[in-house]
Amino acid sequence: MLKLKVISPEKVIFKGEVEAVKVPGMLGSFEILDNHAPIISSLESGNVAFTTKEGTQTVEIEGGFVEVKKNEVNLCVELHQ
């Protein structure tokens, strides 16, 4: 399981354990799974989708950044208005 934290300047959008995260990278979307290599990437406008035990949730963003290290995924995003 991955530990995911999604924050915007206004609030914490999600914090918890997930099975996978799909993000809109600058060169196309990519998925983050367990034991993903460490990475920092900028994000473009699109949807962030993450899978929890309860199902898949989606957040529409304008852009932001993702950092992955040691099964922790941190997203700092600007929400779509």
FIRO-11902 format. One record per residue (C-alpha): residue in three letters; z, x, y; residue number from 1. Coordinates in steps of 0.05 Angstrom, whole numbers, plus 5000, padded with zeros to 4 digits. Each point is the difference from the previous one (the first is absolute). Layout:
BEGIN
<type=ALA; c3=Z; c1=X; c2=Y; seq=NUM> $
...
***
This chain:
BEGIN
<type=MET; c3=5000; c1=5000; c2=5000; seq=1> $
<type=LEU; c3=4987; c1=5020; c2=5072; seq=2> $
<type=LYS; c3=5047; c1=4991; c2=5058; seq=3> $
<type=LEU; c3=4960; c1=4968; c2=5057; seq=4> $
<type=LYS; c3=5021; c1=4993; c2=5073; seq=5> $
<type=VAL; c3=4952; c1=4966; c2=5048; seq=6> $
<type=ILE; c3=5021; c1=5002; c2=5073; seq=7> $
<type=SER; c3=4968; c1=4980; c2=5066; seq=8> $
<type=PRO; c3=5026; c1=5014; c2=5070; seq=9> $
<type=GLU; c3=5030; c1=4929; c2=5000; seq=10> $
<type=LYS; c3=5034; c1=4996; c2=4932; seq=11> $
<type=VAL; c3=5006; c1=5021; c2=4927; seq=12> $
<type=ILE; c3=4947; c1=4960; c2=4964; seq=13> $
<type=PHE; c3=5018; c1=5019; c2=4928; seq=14> $
<type=LYS; c3=5049; c1=5046; c2=4965; seq=15> $
<type=GLY; c3=5006; c1=5001; c2=4924; seq=16> $
<type=GLU; c3=4971; c1=5022; c2=4934; seq=17> $
<type=VAL; c3=4926; c1=4989; c2=4984; seq=18> $
<type=GLU; c3=4953; c1=5017; c2=4943; seq=19> $
<type=ALA; c3=4939; c1=5017; c2=5044; seq=20> $
<type=VAL; c3=4978; c1=5003; c2=5072; seq=21> $
<type=LYS; c3=4928; c1=4994; c2=5025; seq=22> $
<type=VAL; c3=4986; c1=5023; c2=5072; seq=23> $
<type=PRO; c3=4938; c1=5002; c2=5045; seq=24> $
<type=GLY; c3=4989; c1=5075; c2=5010; seq=25> $
<type=MET; c3=4952; c1=5029; c2=5051; seq=26> $
<type=LEU; c3=4949; c1=5016; c2=4945; seq=27> $
<type=GLY; c3=5012; c1=4937; c2=4961; seq=28> $
<type=SER; c3=5057; c1=4965; c2=4966; seq=29> $
<type=PHE; c3=5041; c1=5036; c2=4948; seq=30> $
<type=GLU; c3=5056; c1=4982; c2=4952; seq=31> $
<type=ILE; c3=5067; c1=5035; c2=4992; seq=32> $
<type=LEU; c3=5033; c1=4998; c2=4932; seq=33> $
<type=ASP; c3=5060; c1=5035; c2=4968; seq=34> $
<type=ASN; c3=5001; c1=5075; c2=5006; seq=35> $
<type=HIS; c3=4945; c1=5001; c2=5053; seq=36> $
<type=ALA; c3=4988; c1=5068; c2=5032; seq=37> $
<type=PRO; c3=5034; c1=5010; c2=5068; seq=38> $
<type=ILE; c3=4955; c1=4976; c2=5057; seq=39> $
<type=ILE; c3=5000; c1=4981; c2=5073; seq=40> $
<type=SER; c3=4942; c1=4958; c2=5023; seq=41> $
<type=SER; c3=4980; c1=4957; c2=5059; seq=42> $
<type=LEU; c3=4982; c1=4927; c2=4987; seq=43> $
<type=GLU; c3=4948; c1=4955; c2=5032; seq=44> $
<type=SER; c3=4999; c1=4926; c2=5011; seq=45> $
<type=GLY; c3=5004; c1=4960; c2=4935; seq=46> $
<type=ASN; c3=5048; c1=4975; c2=4948; seq=47> $
<type=VAL; c3=5058; c1=5035; c2=4967; seq=48> $
<type=ALA; c3=5013; c1=4970; c2=4931; seq=49> $
<type=PHE; c3=5060; c1=5016; c2=4957; seq=50> $
<type=THR; c3=5020; c1=4975; c2=4931; seq=51> $
<type=THR; c3=5072; c1=4983; c2=4986; seq=52> $
<type=LYS; c3=5030; c1=4968; c2=4937; seq=53> $
<type=GLU; c3=4991; c1=4932; c2=5034; seq=54> $
<type=GLY; c3=4926; c1=5011; c2=5016; seq=55> $
<type=THR; c3=4954; c1=5029; c2=5053; seq=56> $
<type=GLN; c3=5014; c1=4997; c2=5074; seq=57> $
<type=THR; c3=4951; c1=5015; c2=5056; seq=58> $
<type=VAL; c3=5012; c1=5022; c2=5072; seq=59> $
<type=GLU; c3=4942; c1=5003; c2=5050; seq=60> $
<type=ILE; c3=5004; c1=5062; c2=5045; seq=61> $
<type=GLU; c3=4962; c1=5029; c2=5059; seq=62> $
<type=GLY; c3=5013; c1=5072; c2=4979; seq=63> $
<type=GLY; c3=5056; c1=5049; c2=4987; seq=64> $
<type=PHE; c3=5022; c1=5057; c2=4954; seq=65> $
<type=VAL; c3=5022; c1=5008; c2=4928; seq=66> $
<type=GLU; c3=5044; c1=5055; c2=4970; seq=67> $
<type=VAL; c3=5010; c1=5008; c2=4926; seq=68> $
<type=LYS; c3=5049; c1=5049; c2=4968; seq=69> $
<type=LYS; c3=5042; c1=4997; c2=4936; seq=70> $
<type=ASN; c3=4983; c1=4927; c2=4985; seq=71> $
<type=GLU; c3=5020; c1=4979; c2=5071; seq=72> $
<type=VAL; c3=4947; c1=4966; c2=5042; seq=73> $
<type=ASN; c3=5012; c1=4991; c2=5075; seq=74> $
<type=LEU; c3=4952; c1=4960; c2=5042; seq=75> $
<type=CYS; c3=5004; c1=4998; c2=5076; seq=76> $
<type=VAL; c3=4951; c1=4946; c2=5022; seq=77> $
<type=GLU; c3=4977; c1=4959; c2=5059; seq=78> $
<type=LEU; c3=4997; c1=4927; c2=4980; seq=79> $
<type=HIS; c3=4937; c1=4958; c2=5010; seq=80> $
<type=GLN; c3=5013; c1=4952; c2=5057; seq=81> $
***
